[in-house]
Amino acid sequence: MTTVRVAPKWTAWAVGGWLVTTVVCFGIVAYALGPMLANNDQRAALDVLEDRMAQAQGAARTLLGAAPVTKPPELGSPVAVLEIPKLHAQQVVLEGVAPGETVSGPGHVPGTSGPGQPGNSAVAGRYSGYGAPFARLGELARGDKLVVATTQGKSVYTVTDTATRDLDEDRDYGRTENDRLTLVTSASWWPGAASHATVVTAVLDGKPFRPTPQNGRADAQDGRSGDPAGWARLALALGGFAVVAAGATVLYRRWRSVSTYVLTTPALLALAVLAASAVWRLLPAWA
């Protein structure tokens, strides 16, 4: 039986090379692949919401009118279209602000009022990864307009304040005397930042629509939390990556390099992408 000896120096270079590859894949997932996936999710969500709006408008024209809403929106479902004219931005808002929701677009914070309804409606979005829909929130100033469209109709808000500070859940997500829209994102490009926020406050112009049932507050639904399920995904991805990388190292020493490259590289890249995706799930949802 032939013993395969792997030089420590060669192994170090191989491990270092794949660590660099993993970091590159991390960036690709967030800043190249992520935006494409988010755009696809946005188009699909917009189609669903436009269909619901058309149904609601059709029902409103009947003698009985539209049936009252009796259940809160499902997590991940589209609830509104947010338009920010100054930034030339339009985003479909999904219900929930866990990492699984904010990879597809800004999320409505559960436990706050529905968009266009009485009270404080809060929306959190990503600052850097997955298309960075809220990266330019800090450019908004007093007097700028925000437009929200739901199945109930269109609402216009006027920005009254833009601040960079620590997120205050009671203040930013709590009840208010007036009807407002609160937009929240991270104040830092660093993906792990979990406290400093850019907060835009806007007051509703005119009267709100009738309130509908909303989901309750949850600690994991504030935009600053990651998804603990990401640890299991990361462990599986890194475990598979380690096995394939070890096998590739042995094959490179015993077999033809070109054949080994063709056989192992796609699997290693796929596992690196899965590991990077899992890491993003562990980071704050507004990153």
N, C-alpha and C positions, 0 to 999 in steps of 0.2 A: 504493500500500500504506500502510495506516494504522499509524503507530507508537504503541505503547502505552507511556505514561510512567507509571511507578509512583513516587509520592512517597516519599522515604526515610523520612519520619515515619510514613506509613501502613504501609510495609513493616515498620518496627520494631515497630509495634503488632501487626501480624499475626503476626510471628515470636514476639513475646513471648506473645501469646495462645495460640498453639499449643504453646509450651513449657510454659505453665501447664497446658494441657490434657493434655500428656504426663505431667506430674507427677501430676495428678489420676488419670489412667488407671493410673499405677504404683500408687497407693494402692488404687484399685478392684480391680486384679488381685490384690493381696496380701490385702486386708482385707475385700473384699466378694465378688468372683467366686471368689477362691481358696478360702475356706472352703466355699462351695457345691460346688465341684469336688472338694475333699478329702472332703467328706461322701459324695458320690456314689461316689468311689473306695473309701471305707471300707466302704460297704454292699456294693459288688460284691466286695471282698476278703473280707468276712465270709461272704458266701454261698459263696464258693469254699472257704474254710477249714472252714466247718461241714460242707460236703459231704465234704471229705477226712477230717474227724474221724469222721463217720458211717461212712465206708468202713473206716477203721482199726478202729473199734469192732466192726464186723461181721466183719472178717477175724480179729480177736483171739478171737472166739467159736468159730471153726472149729477142727478138729482140728490143722490145719497151722499155725495162728496167722498173724499178719501177716508179710508178706514183709519181709526186712531192707532198709533204705534203702541204696542203693549210690552215689547221686549227690548232690552238694550242691544246695541249693535254687537255682532260677534267680533272677537279680537282678530285683527288682520283684514277686516272688511272695509271697503272705502266708505267714508262718511261725508266728505266735502271736497270741493275744489277750492284751493287757496290761490289767489292771484295777487302778486305784488307788482303793480305797474312800474314803480320806480326802478326795480331791479330787473324788469322784463322777465319775471319768473312766474310760472304756473305749476302747481304741484297738487296731486291728489293726496288728501290726508286720509290715513288709515286709522282704524281704531287700535289703540295700544302703543306703548313706547318701549317695549322690550326689543332687544337686538333683532329678533326675528321679524318685527314689524318695520323698524326703521331702516333695514336694508332695502326696503321697497319704496320708502318715501317718508315724509314727516308723519308723526303719529299724534293722535288726539289723546291727551292724558286722561285715563279713566278716573272717574270721580269728580271731574270738572264738568261744567255745563256743555251741552252740545253746541257746535258752531252755529251762530245766529240766534241762539236761545238766551233766555234771561240768565244773568250771572256771569261768572268768569269761565270762559272756554280757553283751555291751555293746549298748545300744540308744540311738540318738541321735535327737532330734526337734527340731522348730522351736520357737523362742521367741516369734516375733511373727507371721510371715506364714502364710498357708494354714491358718487355723484355730488356729494356735499350740497344738498339743497338749501341749507341755511348758512352757508359760508359767508354771505354778505349781509347778514342781518344788521350788523353794526353800522351799515351805511344809512339805515333808515333814520329819519329825523322827525321832529314834531311837525304835524300837519300832513305827513304822507298818508296815502290811502291804502287800505287793504280790502280786498273783495273776497267774500266767501259765498260759494254757491252750494246749496244742499237740495234735497228733494222737496224742502219746504219753500225754497225760493232763494233770492240773492240778498246778501247783507253787506253793507259798507261800513268799515271802521276807519277812524282817524287816529293816527299814532300820536300819543301824548308824551311818551318817554322812551328813551333807549338808554340802557345802562349796562355796564360791565361790572359784575360783583359776584359774591357767593350766592348760589341758589338758595332761596328761602321758601320751602314748600308751603308753609302756612300763608305766606304773603303772595307767592306767585301762583300757587295751585288752589288756594283757599277761596272761600266765598267773598264776594265784594258787593258793595252797595249799588254800584252801577253795572251796566252790561258791557263787558269788555272781552277782548281777545288778547291772550298773552302768548307770545312766541318766544321759545327758549332754545338755545343751543350752547355748546361748549364755547368758552372764550379762548381756547388754546388749540393750536394745531396738533399738540401732542395727544395721541389716541387714548392714553391712560388718564387724562385729566378728568376729574370727577366732581369738582366742586365749583370752580370759577365759571360763571355763565354770562352770556350775552342775553339780556331780557328786553324784549320790545313789548310795550303795553299800548293797546289801542282801544278807544271807546266807540261803541256802536252808534252810528248815525240813524236816528229813527227808532221805531219800536221793534222789539224782538219777536220771533216766532214762538208758537206754543211750545213749552218744554216737553220733551219725550224722555222715557226711562233711560238712565245711563248706568254704566258699570261702576262698581265701587272702587275705592282707592286701594292700592296695593303698594307695598314698599318697593317691589321690583319694577313698578311701572311709573318711574319718575324721570327716566332718561339717563340717569347716572349709573344704573346698574347693568351688569353683564348677565349672561345666561349661564347658570351653573351646569347645564347639560353640555356645554361646550367642552368641559373637562373630559367627559367620556369620549367624545368625538376626537379630541386632541390625542388622547392616549391611544386610541385605535389607529389613528393616522400615523403617529410617531412610531408605534410598534411595527406597523407594516413597513414604514419607511426604513426602520433599522434593519429589519429582516432582508428586505430587497437590497439595501445598500451593502450589507455584509455579503450577500450572495454575489452582487456585482463585483465587489472587491476581489473575491476569490476567482470569479470567472475571468476578470481582467488579467490575473496572474497565470491562468491555466489555459485560456481559450483565446481565439482571435478577438482583437480589440473591437473591430468593426461589428462583428456579430453580437458581441456582448453589449455594445452601445445600442444597437438597434433593439435588442431584446429587453434591456433593463431601463433605459432612459425614460420611455413613456410612462412606465409604472412609477418610477421615482418622481417624475414631475407631477403626475396626478396625485400622488400621496402628499407631496409638498404643498400643492394647492389646497387639498383637503385640510392639512394641518394649519395652513394660513387662515382658511375660512373659520376653523374652530377657534383660533386665537382671537379673531375679530368678534366672535360671539361672546368671548369672555370679557371684552373691553366694554366701557360704558356705551350705551345705545346711542348717545348723541355724538360719539367720536367721529 
